[in-house]
Structures are given as C-alpha cells and as structure tokens.
Amino acid sequence: MQFADSGSLQDQLAAKFGGRDDATEDKDAPTTTAGRLAKLIEKVAGVEAQAVTEDRRLADLGVDSLDRIEMTVRAEEEFGRRIDEEDVNEWETVADVVAFLDSDDK
C-alpha cells in the first residue's frame, strides 16, 4: 500500500491507524479535571457532557454500579492514578470524584 504525499511518516501512520499526534489533538478537549471527567461520564453513561455539573449526583446521571466500574477503569487511565474500591464507594456527586482526582493522595 502506498500513501499519497500527505506529510510526515507520523501523519501517514496516524491516518492509517487512526492515531493522533500532538499537533492534531482535539482543540476543544477539556483541560480541567471536571471537564475531563464530564467527557468520561458522557462515554460511560451516555449523558451529555454539558449536563455533568459538579453538583449532580452520579446516580441521577444514570451511573449505576457497572458504570462505576467502567468509569473507575477509564479514570485510572485518563488521570494516571490508582483508584481503590473504597474511594469509589464514597463518591456520591461529581464534585466528590473531582475532589478525589485533584487530591494529593495519589
């Protein structure tokens, strides 16, 4: 297979395999913990990220026990930290999750 002259090898590989380099990162991607978490909850529970505010209860957003497991795994990947089951069980609101992720207890 031959690629059209579309730039660097990295660009060609990204086009072929769907990867993105730093130059093509989503410019609208949230940078705050709350924004990143809202996008994560959107993926897990199917609720619009704009509806995910810090005062919302996870249960009211449709995050059930299986969603919590998936959310935890994704959050560990997204935020680069280990999350214990005890911590997850204490989360009631989005603010609880944000506070945990922003804490120094890593």
N, C-alpha and C positions, 0 to 999 in steps of 0.2 A: 504494500500500500504506500502510495506517495502522497505527501501533504502538499497543498498549494503553498506558495510562498506567503506564509501568514505570520512571519516574525520568528522569534527565538524558538529554540527547541523546547524550552519550558512552556511557551504559549501553545506550541503544537501538541505537546503531551497533555496539557490542560484541556485543549479542545477535544482530543481523542478520548480521554478518560474522565472528563467531567470535573477535573480538579481546578482550583483557582489559585493563582499566586497572589502575593500581597498587593500588587497593582490592580488586580481585578476584584478585590474584596468588595462586598456589598457596602456601598457608601451610606446606606440607610440603616445598617445594622446597629442595634442599640449598644451603647458602651457602658451604661450604668448596670449595677447588679440587678436592680428592679426591672430594667428594660430587657436585659438578657434572660432573666427568669420569666418574664411575661411571654417572650417568644418560645421558651421551653415549654411552658404550660400550654400555650397555644398548640404546639405539636402533640403534646401528650393527651390533653383533654378535649381539644378541638374548639376551645373557646377563643374568640378573637383577642389578640394581644391587647388591644385598646381597652377591653373590659377588665383586664387584670390590673387592679389597683391594690395598693398595699393594705387597704382596709378590708379587702374582700376575704372571706373565709374560703379555704381550699374546697371544702365540701360544697359550698354554694357555687363554685366554679365547675363543679362536676368531677372533681378529683377524688376518685374512690381509692380503695386500698391497693388495687392493682396499678392504678395510675401513679400512686405514691412510689411504688417500687420502680416503675419506669422513670418517673421524674427524678428519683434519687440517683439512679444509674447515669442518666443524662447530665444531671447537675454535677456529679463527680467528674465526668468527662469535660464538661463546659468550664467548670471553675477550678479544676485541678486539685481537688481535695477529697479526702475520705470522709464519708458521712455515715455515722453509726445509726442503727435502728432506733436507739433510744432518743436520738436527736430528732429523727423523722417523726416519731410518735408525739413529740411535744409541739409540732407545728400545727397551728390552727388557722393562721392567716398568712397571707402573702408576706406581710411585714415580719412575721416570725422567721420565715425562710430567708428573707433578705438580711435580717439581723444576724442570723447564724452564718450565712455566707460571707458577710462583711466582718465577722468577728475575727479576733486574732487567734482563736483556739483552733489552729489548723493542724 
